[in-house]
Amino acid sequence: MTSSPSFPENRPVLQVGATGLLGSLVLQELLARGKKVRALVRPGSDASKLPKVVEVVRGDLLDPASLQRAATDVSAIVTTAIGYSQRKEGDSLRTDREGNRNLVDAAKQARVPRFVLLSILACDQAPGVPHFWTKKETEDYLGQKGVPFVSLRPGAFLYAPEGGFGQMIRQGLERGQVFGMTPEGIRITYIAPREVARAIALAVDEPRALGQKIDLGSDRPLSGPEYAELLGKLLSRPMQVASMQGAGRSSSDDMLAMFRFFQTGKYVADTHRQAELFGPVPKIEDAARQMLAELGLLPR
């Protein structure tokens, strides 16, 4: 895969997951770059908040026929859809495994020039973490089917742009607590969701990205105590690392396996390719300021 197909301006990008937390940011980035967008929205999901310029098509990753219709005559497919978070009733890993395979099949049948997949950092090193491994399986399936693809592998999101997890982080910070996921000496990569969205939108057109699996992160990884120290400096008050045990009691086995994988020290991005393709890698301080502003704890 050494050359990039052309992307006729009159053909939309099919976005899967546009009503989601990250997907809404990706949609903003695509529209800001002048892209026409066709959004695949599940039956029963509210599409009323999508901009009027977005073409809404109803379908589901577990309904192959609907995907074939949605993928017809598009310039690219972008997907941030996930089921493992169980954000909506009925979501499960089946969406991540079977649903993504259905979407790849639809892309193959429609001869879509580019498939941009939101993957996960180090997914190919974590067979014991189910939602990581399904991303690796989808990457493999794209290669097997010969679908031109870009796989972006971000590190841990600093926060969810909205929703319950963001509220939990804010409440912890207001109490002087940071949910650090690794002890001193073990570092992991963090990244701001808006930076992930920017890279996804750029990957739609970047010719050098085709066929690549690209790590995404900030300029350096942090341990839990380092993360707490950074946020304490930005907020001008001391922060303590809160135990993940309380959160763990309500977490699935999948999430607990992820926390164990973080302890291996393998969850660290190599950002050289990110810098080459998408510009300067953001500093972790800037990403943290952005998080605190989004949470209303610092001025925007």
Helices and strands as residue ranges (DSSP letters): E 13-16, H 21-32, E 37-41, E 55-58, H 64-70, E 76-79, H 93-94, I 95-99, H 100-110, E 115-118, G 123-125, H 130-145, E 149-154, E 156-157, H 164-174, E 177-178, E 190-191, H 193-203, G 207-209, E 213-216, H 224-235, E 240-241, H 245-249, H 253-262, H 272-278, H 284-294
